[in-house]
Amino acid sequence: MPRLFGTNGIRGIVNQEMTSELALKLGMATGTFFGRGSYVLGTDTRISNQMLKNAFTSGVLSVGGDIIDVGIVPSPTLQYSVPYLCAQAGAMITASHNPPEFNGIKIIDSDGTEAERGIEEKIENIFHKDAYRLVFWDAIGQVQYMDTRDRYRDAVRSQVNESLIQEKKFTVVLDCGNGAGSMVMPYLLRELGCRVVSLNCQPDGLFPGRLPEPTRDTLSDLLCMVQGNTADMGVALDGDADRAVFVTETGGYLDGDKTLALMAHHLVSPGEKCVTPVSSSSCISDVVTKNGGEMVYTRVGAPLVARKMIEVSAVFGGEENGGLIFPRHQYCRDGGMAMAVMLDIMAHTGKTLSQLAGEIPSYALFKGKVPCPPGEMERILEELVEGENQDMDLVDGVKIFLPEGWVLVRPSGTEPLIRVYAEARDPKTAEKIASMYLALVREMLK
């Protein structure tokens, strides 16, 4: 039976893989699995959001579920709204950081976490077998509209020292990338007493300002505006605002690994746990172990990180792409919470963002990929394990610890690719390690 869900929901190009028919059937399957009750539904700013939202809504209504439509919101706002409204489940129409022609659907469990793989498999089974529980005409569900953005912002502010942050009167340049963050995040920063300089904060599903993924290459305008406005920091959000990327007051770009390590340094105390995927940098384990904390590693994917955090009672976790999870608030990536916590750390320490970043060890990470038929991936990994005599970690793919660093070879969760990550103290060594293993994988494929 073909798999619908990838590592982060279902995604595809609109009217090719991601169609109204798929959204309709997925709504029916989701409503059939979770049963009658209310379902919170939100979207990002993509121009296909109404098409897919209406189709998914029709599916849920047809099996007797009710829809609470919260409009255009960041994913973390939608995920906060599901348990807040005591809903049966939820769904977010978003393709996150993918280009404008993509869209997708994430199913959210009743506790606000992204649905685990076991739930996805049961929904897939209903979907493929057309085993929907359609109701009689007089039991069809209803739609109501609700605004939960204020409640979400209140919840974020309650997790930090709001008065101390307000005293500092920080200047923040915020780049929402024309995404869903435009509807919430500028207001959150103003409530925290910040002077906000907005960039690309007009919601526009064509993303005219920049592509939805905030990378070093797409943030040149933000870097310039931070320096030009003598700001204390810059923040860039992805399309659904569950990821935040930071820029220092000097216009320096902070890699996601360094942001994750910086926050772990201030949030993880002796005896406490921090969770991150095996692909994350060693700088995170360096600061956590120095603090007397414990690192726990998972496979790549935000839902897997969140579930592991629940399992081990971790105080902090996240991914190297800017997706940070703060369990005192909720178990999902949250760009708004990340902004507030960074301001809180700056306010408490009295240090600039560049000073805080300078306290974190530096490593160089190099990434590459090799096209690989799905049927060959398992063989490649098995041959890698057999051919190595170094220490290894097999949590996700094969992570090999070398004298000069480490390399991770793992199958992509969304594409027919094998990904190779290599880390070392300097860029040249990291690239050399990655190139060696990329060549090895290509040779194995022959």
N, C-alpha and C positions, 0 to 999 in steps of 0.2 A: 504494500500500500504506500503510495508516494507521500513524502513528508511535506506538510504545509509550512510549519513554523521553523524559522532559523534560530540563531542565538538570541534574537531580540524581536520576536513577533514575526509577522508575515510582511514581506516587502516585495515590490516589483514596479516595473514601469506601468503607468496608468494606461488602461485600455489595451494592454498586452497581457502581462501576468496579473496585474492588479485591476480587476474588472468589477463592475456593479454586481454581476452575477455571483462572483466569489464573495463579495461583501454581504450580499443577501443570504447566501447559504451559510456563511460563517456566523451571521447573526442568529439564524435558525438553530445551528448546531450548538452555539454557545448558550442560548436560552434553553435549549433542550437539556443540555448537561447540567447547568446550574439550577434549573427549575424556575418556577414562578417567583416573582419578586421584582425589585427595582434594580436597574442597571444604569450606572453613571457613564455618560458618553461625552467625549470632548475631542477637539481637533487642533492641529497646528494651523498655519496660515496658507497651506498649499491650495491652489485653485481647484483641485479635485476633491477638496475636503467635503463639500456639500453632497456631491454625487455619492461618495462612499458612505458618508454618515447616514444619508437618507436610506440607502440600500440596507445597511446594517440595522438601522432602526426598524425597518419593515420586517426584517427577519426575526428580531427579538419580539416585536409586537405580535407576530403571527403565531408564536408559541406561548403567548400569554404573559410575557414579561412587560414591565413598564420601563420607560426610558426617562431618566433625568438628564436633560441636555444642559451642560454647563458652558457651551460655546467654545470659542477659541481660547485655549489655556495652555500653559506649559504642562508637560507630562507630570512633573511632581505635584502640580496643583490638582490635576485629575486624580492622581494616586492618593493624595491626601483626602480628597473629597469622598472616595469610595467608603472607607470606614467611618468618616465623619457623618455621612448620610445613612449609615447602617445599610448599605446596599448589598445585594446578592453578589454582584461583581461589577466590573467596569470594562470599558474599552477606550483606547486612545487611537484616533486616526492620525498617524504620523509616519514619516519615513526618516525622522530624526535628522541626521547629518547628510543624508543622500541628496543628490541634485534635484532640481525642481520637477523633473519629469517622473520621479518616483513618488509613491506613497505606500502606506502600510497600515497594519492594524495590530495593536498590542492588546492582549487580554489581561485584565487585572483581577486578581483574586480579592476576596472580601476584606482581607487585611491590608490591602493597598500594595502588595507586592506583585510583581509580574508573575503570571501563572507558571507553575513549575512544569517540567517536561511531562510528568504523568498526566496532568490535566490536559495539556495540549494534545497528547496522544488520544485521549478519550474523545476530545472534540473532533480531532481528525477522523476518528473511526465513525462518528455520527455523520460527519460531512461526506465522507466517501460512500457510505452506505445509504445516504439519504434517509436516515432513520430519525426523522424529525417528529416531534409530538405536537402537531398542529391542533389548535383548540377550536371550539365552536365559535360562530360569529359573535356571540354575546359575551365571550370571555377574552376577546382580543385586548392586548395591553394598550395603555395610554401614554402620552408624552406630556411632560411638564418641563419648564425652563427655570433654571436656577443659577444665580451668580455666587460662586464660592471663593472668588479671588481675595476678597477682604479677609475672610476667615483663614485662608492659607497664609497670607502675609502676617496676620496676627500670630499664627503658630510659629512662624520662623522667628519673629522678633522676640517671642517669649523664651527662646533658647539661647539668647545672647544678652550681654549687659548693654541694653539699649541706651540707657542714660549716659554711660561712659563713652559709647560710640558717638552719641549726639554732641557731647562736649568737644570732641576732637574736630568736628566740622570738616571731615575729609572731603576732598574733591575726587570724584570717580568719573572716568570716561567709560561709558557703557555702550557696547556694540551688540545690539540684539540680532543683527543679521537679517532684519525684516521678518523674524520668526515669531513664535508664540510668546517669547519672553517680553516682547513689546507691550503686551497687555497687562503685565504684572511687575516686572523687575524695576523699571524706573521709579515707580511709586513706592516700592519696598525701600529702595535706597534713600529716597527723599524722607520717608518716615523715620529712617535711621539718622537723619540729620545731615545727610551728604549733599554737597553741591553736585548735581548730576549734569554732565555734558553728554548728550545723547548722540549716537551715531547709528544709522540704520535702524531706528526704533519705530518706523512706520510699518505696520503689518502689510506684507506684500508677498503673495505666494509665488511670484516669479523671481524673488530674491535678487533684485537689481543691484543692491549694494555690494554683495559678495556671495559666494557659495555658502550653503548652510553649515558646512564643516569649518570650524575655526582652527586654522593651521597657521604656522609661521608665514607661509606664502600668501595667505589671503588677508592678513591683518596689518598690512603696511600702513593703511590709513589710521588705524587705531594707534599704532606705535608712534606715529607722528603727532597725533592729537594729544596723547598723554604728555609728551614733552612740550608741545605748544601751549597747553593749558596749565602747565606746572601742577599736574594732577598727582595725587598720592598713589593712584594705581589705575590700571585699565582692566576691564573685564569684557570678554567676548563669549557669547552663548551660541550653542548650536540651534538647529531649527526648532526643537521642542523644549529647549532650555533645561534639559536635565544634565548638561555638561557645561562647565565654566572653565575658561582658559584665562590666565592672568598675565598682565604686563606690569613691570615694575615702574616706579616713578622716573627712572632714567630711560624708559623706552625699551627695556630688555624683555624678551619673550621668555616666559617660564614654561618649560616642558611639563607635561602632566605628571610625570614621575616625580619631578622636583616639588610640585605643588602637593602631591600626595604625601611625600616625605616630610615636607614642611609642616603640614597639618598634623601628621602622626607624631611628630616631635613634640607638639604642644598639647595633644589630646590623649596620648597613650601613656599611662603611668605604670609603675612596677606591678607585675602580675597580670596586667590586662592584655587583651588580644587585639591584633589588627589583621584584617583579611584582605588579600589581593590576589590576582591571578599569577600564575607562574611566569607570565611574560613581563612582569613589572621589574623595575630596576632594583639593583642591590642597595641603592641609597636608602630605600625604605626600610629594609631589614637592618641596615647599619644604625639608623636613628632609633628604631623600635627596641632593638636588643641593647643598645647603649642606655636606654631609659629603663631597662629591666623588664620590658614587655616581651610578648611572644608573637611571632609571625605565623600565620596560617595561610597556606596557598591552596588555590582552587583552579579549576579549568577556566578558560577565558569565557566571559559573559557576565553581564551585570546581575541577571537573576540568580546565577550560581553563587556569585559573591554574596548577595543579600541572604540567600538561604543558608549559606555556611555561617554568616554572621549571627543569624538567629540560633543556629545549632550550637555554636561555641560561645555565645553571649559576648561577642566582640564589641568594643567601644567605638571602633572606627574601621572603615574599609573603603575600597574603591578600585578604580582601574587607572591605567596610565594615560587614558585619553581625556582626562578632565572630569570623569564621572565619579563623584565622591558621595559616600553614603554615611549619614549621621543617624545612628539608630535611636538616639534619644528623641529625634524628630519623626523619622519614618525610615523604613527599610527599602529605599530606592535612591537612585542617583538624583541629586537635587542641586541645580545651579543656583537657585536663590539662597538656599542654606549655605552653600559654599561661599558666596559673596559675603553673607553676614558673618560667618565664622572667621573669614580672613580679616575683616574689619575689626572683629572682636580681639583677635590675636594682636593686630597692630596697635589697638587701643590699650590693651593690657601691658604689652611689652614696651611701648613707646618707641619701637623700632620701625624703620621704613621697610617696605617690601623687599627692596634689594638687600638690605642688611639681613633680614630673615632668611632670604634665599641663599645668601652667602654662607650661612651656617650649615648648609646641607652638602654632604659629599657629592662630588661630580663624577659621573660616568658617561660614556658615549654609547648610544644604542643605534644599531644599524638594522634596517628591515629590508627583506627581499621576498620574492614569491616566485613559484614555478607552477605553470599550468600542469594539472595532474588529473587523469580520469578517476572518478570516485572509487572504482574497483581496484585501483592500484595503490591507494593510500596506505591501507593496512600492511601490504607487503613492504612498502618503502620503510615504514616505521620499524617493522620487525627486523629487516636487514640492518637498519641503523643500530638497533640494540645489540644484535649479534656481532657487529663489527667494531664495537667500542669497548675499551677497557677502563674508561674514566668513570667517575661517580655520575650517577644519572637520577633524574626524577621523572616518573612516568604518569604524573597526575593528568597532564594534557599533552599528548604527543610525546616527544622525547626531549628532555632538557639535559644537556651534557655540560658538566662543570670542568673547565679547562684551567691550566695554571694561570693563563692570562685573562680569564673571564669566563663567560658561558655562552652557549648557543641553544636555542629552542627551535625544534622542527615540529610543526603541528599542522594538521589539516584545517583548512578554513571551514567555519561553520555555515557559511553562506554561499561560497563559490567553489568551483572545481579547481582548487589551488592548494598547494602546500606552501605555508608561510615559514620563513626563516627569520628569527630574531637573534642578534648577537650583541653582547655587551662586553666592554672592556674599559680600561681607564682612559684611553685616548681613541679618537675617531678612526685613525688609520688602522689600529689593531682590530677594532670592532668590524670595520669593513673587510679586513683580511679574513677574519674568522667566518663572517657571513658568506663571502665569496667562495671560500673553500667548501662550505656545506651546500651552498646552492649548486655548485659544480658537481658535488657528490650525488645530490638528488637527481640532477639531470642525467648523470651517468647511469644511475640505477634505473631510471625510466627507459633507457635505451634497451 
